[in-house]
Amino acid sequence: MTEGALRGVRAVTLAVNVPGPAAAARLRWLGASVTKIEPLEGDPLAAFAPSWYARLRAGQDLLALDLKSSQGRESLDRVLGAADLLLTSHRPSALARLGLAWSELHGRHARLCQVAIVGRTAEPERSGHDLTYLAAAGLLSPPAMPRTLVADLAGAERAVSAAMALLLARERTGESGYAEIGLADLAQELAAPLRGGVTLPEGVLGGGFAGYALYRARDGWIALAALEPRFRERVSRLLGVPLDRAALERVFAQRTAVEWDAWGRENDVPLAALAS
């Protein structure tokens, strides 16, 4: 059980938008106390998605500071003096202007660890967002927009694992550390199945195998993932047809997606109705 594993850890986050707040929420769930520092105008996520923002921010202390002012930076420094971890999502040049470059920060707060979320570790000053990172990795199918923020949320999880590694290393060695998480780098990692051919249209997980595919039901769509031999055999036996795309299309068109979802649960078949 990992909930509460970071109890006693004090984290401070300056990160806005999606990756930082998602990472901070995960740290909070793991037991860390989190202080969220926002600019005076607030986190843009609060305007884009207020209910999601509220869920991510739950249980955290909120402090609005103008970090461009000396007073704001002094207030932040006092908070960091009692912290174990700083989470940021600024470009390095912006952090340097705020006196938060790692070399300066480490000089003032020797025990403080930092996780910096950037666009690209090779080009941390280059602008970008989830959509551009996915585009560069070949993970988009125009004109459809992605239905979730893959790089942002993967980056949040990677930031949390980096934070835990830094904190563990500090406990073992007494030395704090710095880690940089590149969202574009993660998008490239997530594209590995595509580059390996697994999720290409002809690939086994991309539509080339009838047992792992999407099918139209009478009133919607279902996903079938009968990869293992026992599931392949079960589907073919229960439906009375070979594991052939044309045969499965005819059968699945006879019931609603909800009915097929129930059938999958009853027969221990990896099948699910597509949620809208």
C-alpha positions as CSV (number, residue, x, y, z in Angstrom):
1,M,0.0,0.0,0.0
2,T,1.6,3.3,-1.1
3,E,-1.0,5.8,0.1
4,G,0.7,7.8,2.9
5,A,4.2,6.6,1.9
6,L,5.4,10.2,1.7
7,R,3.9,11.3,5.0
8,G,6.3,13.9,6.5
9,V,7.6,15.1,3.2
10,R,7.0,18.8,2.5
11,A,6.6,19.7,-1.2
12,V,6.3,23.1,-2.8
13,T,5.0,23.4,-6.4
14,L,5.3,26.4,-8.7
15,A,4.0,24.4,-11.7
16,V,0.8,25.4,-13.4
17,N,-1.4,24.0,-16.2
18,V,-1.6,20.2,-16.2
19,P,1.7,18.2,-15.6
20,G,2.6,20.1,-12.4
21,P,-0.8,20.1,-10.7
22,A,-1.3,16.4,-11.6
23,A,2.1,15.5,-10.1
24,A,1.4,17.6,-7.0
25,A,-2.0,15.8,-6.6
26,R,-0.2,12.5,-6.8
27,L,2.4,13.6,-4.2
28,R,-0.4,14.7,-1.9
29,W,-2.2,11.3,-2.3
30,L,1.1,9.6,-1.4
31,G,1.0,11.6,1.9
32,A,3.2,14.6,1.2
33,S,2.1,18.0,2.4
34,V,1.9,20.3,-0.6
35,T,2.1,24.0,-0.8
36,K,0.9,25.3,-4.2
37,I,2.4,28.7,-5.1
38,E,0.4,30.5,-7.8
39,P,0.9,33.8,-9.6
40,L,-1.5,36.5,-8.6
41,E,-3.6,35.9,-11.7
42,G,-4.0,32.2,-10.7
43,D,-3.3,28.9,-12.5
44,P,-4.7,28.9,-16.1
45,L,-6.1,25.4,-15.4
46,A,-8.6,26.9,-13.0
47,A,-10.1,28.8,-15.9
48,F,-9.9,26.0,-18.5
49,A,-11.2,23.2,-16.3
50,P,-12.3,24.5,-12.8
51,S,-13.7,21.2,-11.5
52,W,-10.6,19.2,-12.5
53,Y,-8.4,22.0,-11.1
54,A,-10.3,21.8,-7.8
55,R,-9.8,18.0,-7.6
56,L,-6.1,18.3,-8.3
57,R,-5.6,21.0,-5.8
58,A,-7.6,19.4,-3.0
59,G,-5.8,19.1,0.3
60,Q,-3.0,21.5,-0.6
61,D,-2.2,24.9,0.9
62,L,-2.5,27.7,-1.6
63,L,-0.4,30.8,-1.6
64,A,-0.5,33.5,-4.3
65,L,2.8,35.4,-4.8
66,D,4.2,37.8,-7.2
67,L,7.6,36.2,-7.8
68,K,8.7,39.1,-9.9
69,S,8.8,41.2,-6.8
70,S,11.5,41.0,-4.1
71,Q,8.8,40.6,-1.5
72,G,7.3,37.6,-3.3
73,R,10.7,35.9,-3.8
74,E,11.5,36.4,-0.1
75,S,8.2,34.9,0.9
76,L,8.9,31.9,-1.4
77,D,12.4,31.5,0.1
78,R,10.9,31.3,3.6
79,V,8.6,28.5,2.4
80,L,11.4,26.7,0.7
81,G,13.5,26.8,3.8
82,A,11.2,24.3,5.4
83,A,10.6,22.2,2.3
84,D,12.0,18.9,1.0
85,L,11.0,19.2,-2.6
86,L,10.4,21.9,-5.2
87,L,8.4,21.1,-8.4
88,T,8.6,23.6,-11.3
89,S,7.5,23.8,-14.9
90,H,9.3,27.0,-16.0
91,R,11.9,27.3,-18.7
92,P,15.4,27.4,-17.2
93,S,15.9,31.1,-18.1
94,A,12.7,32.0,-16.3
95,L,13.8,30.2,-13.1
96,A,17.2,31.9,-13.4
97,R,15.5,35.3,-13.5
98,L,13.6,34.4,-10.3
99,G,16.8,33.3,-8.6
100,L,15.7,29.6,-8.8
101,A,18.4,28.2,-11.0
102,W,19.5,24.9,-9.4
103,S,23.0,26.2,-8.5
104,E,21.5,29.2,-6.7
105,L,18.7,27.2,-5.1
106,H,21.0,24.5,-3.9
107,G,23.3,27.1,-2.4
108,R,20.5,28.6,-0.3
109,H,18.7,25.3,0.5
110,A,21.1,22.5,0.7
111,R,18.5,19.8,1.6
112,L,16.0,20.8,-1.0
113,C,15.5,18.5,-4.0
114,Q,14.1,19.8,-7.3
115,V,12.1,18.3,-10.1
116,A,11.9,20.5,-13.2
117,I,9.3,19.7,-15.8
118,V,10.4,21.1,-19.2
119,G,9.4,20.6,-22.8
120,R,12.5,18.9,-24.1
121,T,15.6,18.0,-22.0
122,A,17.8,18.7,-25.1
123,E,16.1,22.0,-25.8
124,P,14.5,23.1,-22.5
125,E,14.0,26.7,-23.7
126,R,11.9,25.6,-26.7
127,S,8.1,26.3,-26.3
128,G,5.5,23.5,-26.7
129,H,2.5,21.8,-25.3
130,D,1.1,18.3,-25.2
131,L,-0.3,18.6,-28.7
132,T,3.0,19.5,-30.3
133,Y,4.9,16.8,-28.4
134,L,2.5,14.2,-29.6
135,A,2.7,15.5,-33.1
136,A,6.5,15.3,-33.2
137,A,6.3,11.7,-31.9
138,G,3.8,10.6,-34.6
139,L,1.0,10.0,-32.1
140,L,-1.7,12.0,-33.8
141,S,-4.2,11.0,-36.5
142,P,-5.5,14.3,-38.1
143,P,-7.9,15.8,-38.1
144,A,-9.0,14.1,-34.8
145,M,-7.7,15.7,-31.7
146,P,-6.3,13.5,-28.8
147,R,-8.9,12.7,-26.2
148,T,-6.5,12.9,-23.3
149,L,-3.2,14.7,-22.5
150,V,-0.9,11.8,-22.9
151,A,2.5,13.5,-22.5
152,D,1.3,15.8,-19.7
153,L,-0.1,13.0,-17.6
154,A,2.8,10.7,-18.3
155,G,5.1,13.6,-17.4
156,A,3.3,14.0,-14.1
157,E,3.8,10.4,-13.2
158,R,7.5,10.5,-14.2
159,A,7.9,13.7,-12.1
160,V,6.6,11.8,-9.1
161,S,8.9,8.9,-9.6
162,A,11.8,11.2,-10.0
163,A,10.9,13.1,-6.8
164,M,10.7,9.8,-4.9
165,A,14.1,8.7,-6.3
166,L,15.7,12.1,-5.3
167,L,14.2,11.9,-1.8
168,L,15.4,8.3,-1.3
169,A,18.9,9.2,-2.6
170,R,19.0,12.1,-0.1
171,E,18.1,9.8,2.8
172,R,20.8,7.4,1.7
173,T,23.6,9.8,0.9
174,G,22.6,13.1,2.6
175,E,22.9,14.9,-0.7
176,S,19.9,16.6,-2.4
177,G,19.5,16.4,-6.1
178,Y,18.0,17.8,-9.3
179,A,16.0,16.0,-12.0
180,E,14.6,17.3,-15.3
181,I,11.6,15.7,-16.9
182,G,11.1,16.3,-20.7
183,L,7.5,16.0,-21.9
184,A,8.6,15.6,-25.5
185,D,11.1,12.9,-24.4
186,L,8.2,11.0,-22.8
187,A,6.1,11.3,-25.9
188,Q,8.9,9.7,-27.9
189,E,9.1,6.9,-25.3
190,L,5.3,6.4,-25.6
191,A,5.7,6.1,-29.3
192,A,7.9,3.1,-29.0
193,P,5.1,0.6,-29.8
194,L,4.4,2.5,-33.0
195,R,8.0,2.6,-34.0
196,G,8.3,-1.1,-33.2
197,G,5.4,-1.9,-35.6
198,V,3.1,-3.2,-32.8
199,T,0.4,-0.6,-33.2
200,L,0.7,0.1,-37.0
201,P,-2.5,-0.7,-38.9
202,E,-1.1,-4.1,-39.8
203,G,0.4,-4.7,-36.4
204,V,-1.0,-7.2,-33.9
205,L,-2.2,-4.4,-31.6
206,G,-3.1,-1.9,-34.3
207,G,-5.9,-3.8,-36.1
208,G,-3.9,-6.5,-37.9
209,F,-5.4,-9.2,-35.6
210,A,-9.1,-9.7,-35.5
211,G,-9.0,-10.7,-31.8
212,Y,-7.7,-7.3,-30.8
213,A,-9.8,-4.7,-32.5
214,L,-12.8,-2.4,-32.4
215,Y,-16.2,-3.5,-33.7
216,R,-19.4,-1.8,-34.3
217,A,-22.3,-3.1,-32.2
218,R,-26.0,-2.5,-32.9
219,D,-25.9,0.9,-31.2
220,G,-22.2,1.8,-30.6
221,W,-18.8,0.3,-30.5
222,I,-17.0,-2.4,-28.5
223,A,-13.3,-3.2,-27.9
224,L,-12.2,-6.8,-28.0
225,A,-8.8,-7.7,-26.6
226,A,-8.6,-11.5,-26.9
227,L,-4.9,-11.9,-27.2
228,E,-4.1,-14.9,-25.1
229,P,-4.9,-18.4,-26.6
230,R,-7.5,-19.2,-23.9
231,F,-9.4,-16.0,-24.7
232,R,-9.2,-16.6,-28.4
233,E,-10.6,-20.1,-28.0
234,R,-13.3,-18.9,-25.6
235,V,-14.5,-16.1,-27.9
236,S,-14.6,-18.4,-30.9
237,R,-16.4,-21.2,-29.0
238,L,-19.0,-19.0,-27.3
239,L,-19.8,-17.1,-30.4
240,G,-19.7,-20.1,-32.7
241,V,-17.5,-18.4,-35.4
242,P,-13.8,-18.4,-36.3
243,L,-11.7,-15.5,-35.0
244,D,-12.1,-13.8,-38.3
245,R,-12.9,-10.1,-38.7
246,A,-15.8,-10.5,-41.1
247,A,-17.4,-13.2,-38.9
248,L,-17.0,-11.1,-35.8
249,E,-18.4,-8.0,-37.4
250,R,-21.6,-10.0,-38.3
251,V,-22.0,-11.3,-34.8
252,F,-21.2,-8.1,-32.9
253,A,-23.7,-6.2,-35.0
254,Q,-26.5,-8.3,-33.5
255,R,-26.5,-6.8,-29.9
256,T,-26.0,-3.5,-28.3
257,A,-22.6,-2.4,-26.9
258,V,-24.0,-2.5,-23.4
259,E,-25.2,-6.1,-23.9
260,W,-21.8,-7.2,-25.2
261,D,-20.1,-5.5,-22.3
262,A,-22.3,-7.6,-19.9
263,W,-21.6,-10.7,-22.0
264,G,-17.8,-10.1,-21.7
265,R,-18.0,-9.8,-17.9
266,E,-20.2,-12.9,-17.5
267,N,-17.9,-15.0,-19.7
268,D,-14.5,-13.6,-18.5
269,V,-13.7,-12.2,-22.0
270,P,-11.7,-9.0,-22.3
271,L,-14.3,-6.9,-24.0
272,A,-15.7,-3.4,-23.2
273,A,-18.2,-1.0,-24.6
274,L,-16.7,2.3,-25.7
275,A,-17.6,5.1,-23.4
276,S,-18.7,8.3,-25.1
